[in-house]
């Protein structure tokens, strides 16, 4: 399958501080890539740069479906089919659950996702559709955040720490729904602190340390020992 | 009876203050920008109406058909070309830039129109009145109050019932995540400023029908707008209208006691609210 997302020597900066150094990676359509690494390794920065929240310095450092998109602003990338579930869920507090979902769908890309489809993926949200986001439990908020991103009918979904702060049973529930998403050809990139969760969910794993890819391989062949040594650089 | 009349006049005047405040409150709500030039933009709208009535021979109310879109266009351009560049984590740059803008507008108007005081003439409408329980209520103030209520109701509907209002609220909540929804913040902010200045246009025309104006009266209108927002409570449009009405009534009662006390009474009410209930009388209920 051709690569949907390809990174070719991607750098990223916060002012003068360089956070990513020459990242190279590829994610085919319909596959799941996991990015792991310690705090501050650059995982969230990588997702934000692909989504356009941080400007990539070079246009051809990010290819999406073969097209160079590095440095394009986030609002244009959503329209092309890249959606990000941000770390910490970040629902719009003054919007109800349904309004949060509707605003996710405002780019009106064609595809399978609609309010009804989200409500059948996460039935509990249908019951709470008129409730403001902050009134939901953490797990339900995460469902809204994922649903909001899906509403744009993305071809590439970036998920930043979707298990953070959630009860294990809720995390299992959310992860159980991910394979259904990629079955329709959507590619998924997840940033995950929980290494075993990441290895279980992903086809391919990238481990970052200090802004560089230090370990890469199929999830099935990456051993815990290799991950541990890549994490800490020992 | 004089007192009843003063209170009714104050309520009707308060509608105008509600209009001053609504645009100010919208902009602060969406982009945390305190527009120091707001009062001067109201005066600019009044002069635009003056030019429209003098050169095109339009009735002042018909001039709204030109002044409202013109001010909205000015608002969009102002935000896109200037004010968007001042927005960030720091509240100070937009404050300084709009302060500078206020000085530029005042001096520009002074240069073009001189310091002479002007007024829009509404003809027979100015003296028309409705008799009500022994009082006589001016048709023009009544119309102005009705327009204020309608504008605030419209703004309220737009905020809570339309995709544009949803975009305003989302961008106000979290501008970064709003970008992930495909919203271009620069465009959303410019639309909010356009809407704010459309309301400013209404306020400017009714101000010019009500009193004399000259290039220097903007800052005082800004203060009245601010006071109405603070009295009403931030984040609530109906609260803003209520704040405007209370300010109007306070001024009117002050003037009834002694003509020199009109402005002072409004300021005293504002200070009292600030001291006793700094969140305002009708702040938006926390969700």
Contacts between the chains, C-beta under 8 A, distances in Angstrom:
chain1	res1	chain2	res2	distance
A	51	B	180	6.5
A	52	B	179	7.6
A	53	B	176	6.2
A	53	B	179	6.6
A	53	B	180	7.2
A	73	B	179	7.0
A	73	B	184	7.3
A	74	B	179	4.0
A	74	B	180	5.6
A	75	B	179	5.2
A	75	B	181	7.8
A	75	B	182	4.9
A	75	B	183	5.9
A	75	B	184	4.7
A	78	B	180	6.3
A	78	B	181	6.8
A	78	B	182	4.1
A	79	B	182	5.7
A	83	B	180	7.0
A	84	B	180	5.3
A	86	B	176	7.9
A	86	B	177	5.9
A	86	B	180	6.9
A	90	B	174	5.8
A	90	B	177	4.9
A	92	B	169	6.7
A	92	B	170	4.6
A	92	B	173	4.3
A	92	B	174	6.1
A	92	B	177	7.1
A	92	B	178	7.8
A	93	B	173	5.6
A	93	B	287	6.6
A	94	B	169	4.7
A	94	B	170	7.9
A	94	B	172	7.3
A	94	B	173	5.5
A	94	B	287	7.0
A	95	B	166	6.5
A	95	B	169	6.0
A	95	B	170	6.2
A	95	B	173	7.3
A	99	B	166	5.5
A	102	B	163	7.6
A	102	B	166	6.8
A	103	B	163	7.9
A	103	B	166	5.4
A	103	B	167	7.0
A	103	B	170	5.3
A	103	B	181	5.0
A	103	B	183	8.0
A	104	B	181	5.9
A	106	B	163	6.5
A	106	B	167	7.4
A	106	B	181	6.0
A	106	B	182	5.8
A	106	B	183	7.5
A	107	B	181	7.6
A	107	B	182	4.0
A	132	B	287	4.2
A	134	B	287	6.3
A	135	B	287	7.0
A	148	B	181	7.6
A	149	B	180	7.6
A	152	B	181	7.6
A	152	B	182	6.9
